[in-house]
């Protein structure tokens, strides 16, 4: 639900715009189907061959399905506003995009001959969550825990939630 230890001083406009951008791209992706995924997702072999360089950026706003985008945007909304507040909007947007770029470069470096489409904001979101852990390592996150039909609001260390997010990415 959010950081229980602090509140941002300003409305997180860049975080909200990035979430809106991810949602808009996801809707376009749904409307375009497999052709849209093939065109706009990152295929390492194509980038290495000097083709479809724009996919380095576009793939950062695409998602594999509803659970992928909802999970990513939830974690981004929990951790992003405080980092945006600390960095300011321009540095924060640059940090987000550079985090996504670093993850994309790493993906291409690991398997440059791959023809499997890669997509998702996970690399950029991981950068933001890493920034959060470095900046606020002891913060508690107000979290809803679900136990079957029962739900409980509790406080969980940020490092535990980041670890859970990383496990969902595997």
C-alpha positions as CSV (number, residue, x, y, z in Angstrom):
1,X,0.0,0.0,0.0
2,X,2.9,2.3,0.6
3,X,5.8,3.4,2.8
4,X,4.6,3.5,6.4
5,X,7.7,5.5,7.5
6,X,7.4,8.6,5.3
7,X,5.2,10.4,2.8
8,X,6.5,12.3,-0.3
9,X,6.4,16.0,0.0
10,X,5.1,16.4,-3.6
11,X,2.6,14.5,-5.7
12,X,4.6,11.8,-7.6
13,X,3.8,13.2,-11.1
14,X,6.5,11.3,-12.9
15,X,5.6,8.0,-11.2
16,X,2.0,8.5,-12.2
17,X,2.9,9.4,-15.8
18,X,5.2,6.4,-16.1
19,X,2.3,4.2,-14.8
20,X,-0.1,5.8,-17.3
21,X,2.4,5.3,-20.1
22,X,2.8,1.6,-19.2
23,X,-1.0,1.2,-19.1
24,X,-1.4,2.9,-22.5
25,X,1.3,0.8,-24.1
26,X,-0.2,-2.3,-22.6
27,X,-3.6,-1.5,-24.0
28,X,-2.1,-0.8,-27.5
29,X,-0.2,-4.1,-27.1
30,X,-3.5,-5.9,-26.4
31,X,-5.2,-4.4,-29.4
32,X,-2.2,-5.1,-31.7
33,X,-1.8,-8.7,-30.5
34,X,1.2,-10.8,-31.5
35,X,2.2,-8.5,-34.3
36,X,2.5,-5.7,-31.8
37,X,4.7,-7.8,-29.5
38,X,6.9,-8.9,-32.4
39,X,7.3,-5.3,-33.6
40,X,7.9,-3.4,-30.4
41,X,9.6,-5.9,-28.0
42,X,13.3,-6.3,-27.8
43,X,14.8,-9.2,-29.8
44,X,18.5,-9.3,-28.9
45,X,19.6,-10.8,-32.2
46,X,17.9,-7.9,-34.1
47,X,19.5,-5.2,-31.9
48,X,23.0,-6.8,-32.3
49,X,22.4,-6.8,-36.1
50,X,21.7,-3.1,-35.9
51,X,17.9,-3.4,-36.5
52,X,14.9,-2.2,-34.4
53,X,16.9,-0.1,-32.0
54,X,13.8,1.7,-30.9
55,X,12.7,-1.5,-29.2
56,X,15.3,-0.8,-26.6
57,X,12.9,1.9,-25.3
58,X,9.6,0.6,-26.4
59,X,10.1,-2.8,-24.7
60,X,10.5,-1.1,-21.3
61,X,6.8,-0.1,-21.4
62,X,5.4,-3.5,-22.6
63,X,4.1,-6.4,-20.4
64,X,3.4,-10.1,-20.9
65,X,-0.1,-10.1,-19.4
66,X,-2.4,-8.6,-16.8
67,X,-0.6,-10.0,-13.8
68,X,2.8,-8.8,-15.1
69,X,1.6,-5.2,-15.5
70,X,-0.5,-5.1,-12.3
71,X,2.4,-6.5,-10.2
72,X,5.0,-4.3,-11.7
73,X,2.9,-1.1,-11.4
74,X,1.9,-1.9,-7.8
75,X,5.5,-2.3,-6.7
76,X,6.5,0.7,-8.7
77,X,3.7,2.8,-7.0
78,X,4.8,1.6,-3.5
79,X,8.6,2.4,-4.0
80,X,8.6,5.1,-6.7
81,X,7.1,8.2,-5.0
82,X,9.7,8.4,-2.3
83,X,12.6,8.1,-4.7
84,X,11.0,10.7,-7.1
85,X,10.7,13.0,-4.1
86,X,14.4,12.6,-3.2
87,X,15.7,12.9,-6.7
88,X,13.3,15.4,-8.2
89,X,11.3,14.7,-11.4
90,X,14.0,15.0,-14.1
91,X,16.7,13.0,-12.3
92,X,14.1,10.4,-11.3
93,X,12.9,10.0,-14.9
94,X,16.5,9.7,-16.1
95,X,17.2,7.2,-13.4
96,X,14.2,5.1,-14.3
97,X,15.1,5.1,-18.0
98,X,18.8,4.4,-17.4
99,X,17.8,1.5,-15.1
100,X,15.7,0.0,-17.9
101,X,18.5,0.6,-20.4
102,X,21.0,-1.2,-18.2
103,X,18.7,-4.2,-17.8
104,X,18.1,-4.3,-21.6
105,X,21.9,-4.1,-22.3
106,X,22.4,-6.9,-19.7
107,X,19.7,-9.0,-21.4
108,X,21.4,-8.6,-24.8
109,X,24.8,-9.3,-23.4
110,X,23.7,-12.5,-21.8
111,X,22.3,-14.0,-25.0
112,X,23.0,-11.8,-28.1
113,X,21.8,-14.4,-30.5
114,X,18.4,-14.8,-28.9
115,X,15.4,-14.4,-31.1
116,X,13.0,-14.5,-28.2
117,X,11.1,-11.2,-27.6
118,X,11.9,-9.5,-24.3
119,X,9.6,-7.0,-22.8
120,X,8.7,-5.4,-19.4
121,X,9.5,-2.6,-17.1
122,X,11.1,-4.9,-14.6
123,X,14.6,-3.6,-15.1
124,X,13.6,0.0,-14.6
125,X,11.5,-0.9,-11.6
126,X,14.3,-2.9,-10.1
127,X,16.5,0.2,-10.3
128,X,13.9,2.3,-8.5
129,X,13.5,-0.4,-5.8
130,X,17.3,-0.7,-5.4
131,X,17.4,3.1,-5.0
132,X,14.8,2.8,-2.4
133,X,16.7,0.2,-0.4
134,X,19.9,2.2,-0.5
135,X,18.1,5.4,0.5
136,X,15.7,3.9,3.1
137,X,17.0,0.5,4.1
138,X,15.0,0.3,7.4
139,X,11.6,1.5,6.1
140,X,8.5,-0.5,6.7
141,X,5.9,-0.9,4.0
142,X,2.2,-1.1,4.8
143,X,1.1,-4.3,3.1
144,X,-2.0,-6.3,2.6
145,X,-1.4,-10.0,3.3
146,X,-3.9,-12.4,1.9
147,X,-4.6,-15.8,3.6
148,X,-7.2,-17.5,1.5
149,X,-10.4,-15.4,2.0
150,X,-8.9,-13.4,4.8
151,X,-6.8,-10.2,4.5
152,X,-4.7,-8.4,7.0
153,X,-2.9,-5.1,6.8
154,X,0.5,-5.3,8.4
155,X,4.0,-3.7,8.1
156,X,6.8,-5.6,6.3
157,X,10.4,-4.5,5.9
158,X,11.0,-3.1,2.4
159,X,13.9,-5.5,1.8
160,X,11.4,-8.4,2.3
161,X,9.0,-7.0,-0.3
162,X,11.7,-6.3,-2.8
163,X,13.0,-9.9,-2.3
164,X,9.4,-11.2,-3.0
165,X,9.2,-9.1,-6.1
166,X,12.5,-10.4,-7.4
167,X,11.3,-14.0,-6.8
168,X,8.2,-13.3,-8.9
169,X,10.5,-12.2,-11.8
170,X,12.3,-15.6,-11.9
